[in-house]
Amino acid sequence: MDVQSINRYAWDRAVERKSRWTVPVSEEKVAAARCGWWEIILTPTKAVPRAWFPDFSDADILCLASGGGQQGPLLAAAGESTGAKVTVFDISPRQLAQDRQVAEREGLALETLEGDMRDLSAFSDEMFDLIVHPCSNLFVPDVRPVWRECARVLKRGGVLLAGFVNPVLYLFDQNKIDEGVLEVRHQLPYSDLTSISQAERDSYLRAGEALEFGHTLTDQIGGQLDAGFVITGFFEDRWEGQPPAEFTATYIASRAVKVRHLK
């Protein structure tokens, strides 16, 4: 099954449906960012601590799998006076169009490029100072190539800010969750390709929904370490109203610094 094409279509549809993650930032937020008042999120609700960000002076910033006109334009506005350059890389043409819309509306210098987060061959080694990677690697079957590519394109000492799903979210039967019942059904790691029935998968595809994958913490956190990063910051978050958020945090954000690149 061509996961990349299915998920590209799903996110293009999400723009049409005005999903929360596809709505561009307002003029007011861009103006505030230009004055130094800004914040972005990697997970559903918590703002990334400002201390997590490196100096923006002449910084090259990659917003990875981060289309939708949200993080990219704010970072471009915040770094405008310091010479920072921002590139948004995403699988969805419609999501990238949201970033270009804001850039044109606000006169921001912002580059966009379409591609798969597992393959950053469009970029040279040690090109970026900062990668901002909000919750999106749940849409690829294997997350480790993402971390390896991030390590390759980041400069030594560069910073990776990543948000990802706590795999506990995928333990439960989604049909029962929709009824308000938490019933353990799946083993981890979870995959929409193998963990559910063909009928359920076909239903997702007919609805234009993306295929999802619940990666283990060994692959999410250990994968960053194995790629040559050290973790220097960490917090958990939850999306209220989304079971099992009333019992445990269901999202994680990490700050990692590249100390080496393991080829």
N, C-alpha and C positions, 0 to 999 in steps of 0.2 A: 504494500500500500504506500502511495506517495504522500507521506506525512507532510512534507514541505508544501506541496501544492494544495492539499486539503486545508492546512492551517493558514496559508496565504489567503485563500478564498474566504475562510471563516472570519479573518480579521478585516478583510475588505467589507464583508457583510456587517461586521460590528460597527464600522463607521456609519453605514447606512442606518443602523438601528440606534445610533448615538449612545453606544455603550459609554459608561463612565470613563473608561480608559482611552476614549477616542475624542473627547471634547477638548478643543484647544484652550489654552489659557487666555484670560481676558486682557484687554488693553491696560487695565488698571494694574494687574499683576506684573506685566512687563515694565510699566513705568516705575513701579516700586522696585523691581529688580535692578533697574538702571541706577537707582539711588542707594542701592545696597541692602534693600529690604526684600529678602526672598527666602524661600525654602522649597525643597522638593521632597517627594516621598519615593521610597523603594518598595514599600509594603502598603497595605490599604490605608493606614491612618497616621502613623507616626512620622514626623519630619526627621530627616537625616540631620544629626548634630552638625553645626557649622564647623566644629573642630575637626570633623572627619575630612574636610576638603583641603587639598593642598593649595598653595599660592597660585592664583590664576594668571600671574604675569607671564605673558607669551606662552601660556599653556595650550597644548593640543588636547582636546577633550573628545572622547568618543562616547556617544549615547548608544549603547548596544541593545538591540531589540527593544528600542525605546521610542518608537514612533507614536504619533498622536497629538503632536503640538503641545506637549506638556513640559517635560524636563528640558529638552533641547533649547527651546526659545528662552526659557528663564535663565539657563546657564549662559547662553549667548549674550543676553542683556546684562547679566551680572558681570561678565568678563569683557564687555565691550571696551571699557576704558583702560583695560590692562593688556590688550592685545591677544586675549584668548581666542582660540579658533575652535568651533564646535562642529562635529560631524554626527549626524543621526543615521544609524544603520538599522534597517528593519526589513522584514520579509514582505510586508504589506504595502503595495503602492498607494493605497488609499490612506493608510496611516502616515506615510511620508508626505503625502499631499497636505495633510493637516499641518505639518511642520513648515512646509513651504508657504502655506497660507498665512501663518502667523509671521513668518520672516518677511514676506512681502508687505503685509499690513503694517508692520512695525519698523521696517527698514533695517532688519537684522542681517548680519552676515552669518549664514548658516548653510552648511552643505548637507545634502541627503544622498543616501546610496542604498539601493535595494540589495538584499542578500540574506543568506542563512547565517545565524549566529555561530554555527559550528565551523564556518569557513570564512576566515578574514583575510584570504589571500589577496584581496584588493589593497591591503595595507602592508607596508614594509615592516621589517623587524624594528622594535623599539621606537615606534613612531609617536606614541601618546604618553601624556603625563597622568591622565585620569580617564578611567572607564566608569561610566554610570550604567548599571545593568539592573533595572527594576524587575520585579517578578515576571519572568517570561520564559525561563528555561524549563518550565513545566510543559512546554510545547515541543520539546525535542526528546527522542527516546533515550539518548545518552548525553549526560551533561559534561562528562570529562573533556571531550573535545572543545567545549566552550571555554573551560578554564585554561586549557593548554594554549588556545589561540589568544586568549587575553594576556597570558604571560608572554607570549611571543611579541605581540604588538606594543606592550607597555615598556617604557624605559625602565632601567634598573632604578628602584626607589619609587616607581610609579604606583598609583593607588587604584585599587579596584573596589568600588562600592556596589554591592550586590544584594538584591532582595530575592528570596525564594520561599517556597511553600514547605512548611513542616510536613513530612510525609504522613504524619498521623491523620491528616485530613482525608487521606485516601483509604483508610482502613474500613470505612463504613459504606453500606449500601446506599447509593445516591437516591434510589427510588424511595427508600424508607426515610432518608433525611428530608425529602420533599414533603413527607407526611409528618415530620417532627419527631421521628424515631431514630435513635442511634443504634444501629445493629451492625456489629463487626461482620464483614463479608470477605474482605480481600487481604491477601498477604502483600508484604512490601518486598521489593519495589513494585509499584503499581504501573500498569500500562493499559491504555484503552485498546491496544491491539490484541492483548492476550488475557486480560483479567475479567473481561465482560463477554457476554454472548454476542454472536453475530447480529442478532436482532436488535440488541441494545445499541451496538455500534452503528448499524444502519440507521437507527432512529436519530442518533446524534448527527450523522452525515446529512440526512434529509433535512434536519433543522438548521443546517449550516453552522454547526458548532465545531470548535477546534478539538482535535485529539489531544489528550493530556497524559502526562506521565509523572508519577510520584516517586522522585529519586530519593534514595536513602541519604541519611546524613553523612555516611561514609563517603558517598560520591559528591555531596554538596560541599561539605567542609573539608573532609579528607582529600577530596579532589583538588581543592584550591591549594592545600599544603603540598600535595604531590606534584603540582604544576610549578612550584617554586615560590609560593606566597607564604607570608606569615600573617596570621590573623591579629589585627590590632584593635578591633572594635566589634561589638556584637550587641544586638538587642532583639527582643521578640515583640510581635505585634499580633493583633487579632482583628477580625472583621465582625463586629457585633451583629448578631442576628444570623450568622452563618455557623451552624453546628459543626464541630463541637466547641466553638469559641467560648461558650459559657463555662467550659471546664478547663480549657488549656489554650495557650497561645498557638496559633496555626500558621504564623508567618515569621520569618527570620530575616534579619539584615546583618550583613557583615562588612567590615572594612579590612582590606588586605593590602599588604605592601609587597611588591615583587622584590625578592632578594636574589633570585637566580632564575634562569630559564633552562628547564630540563628538556633537551631535544630527544 
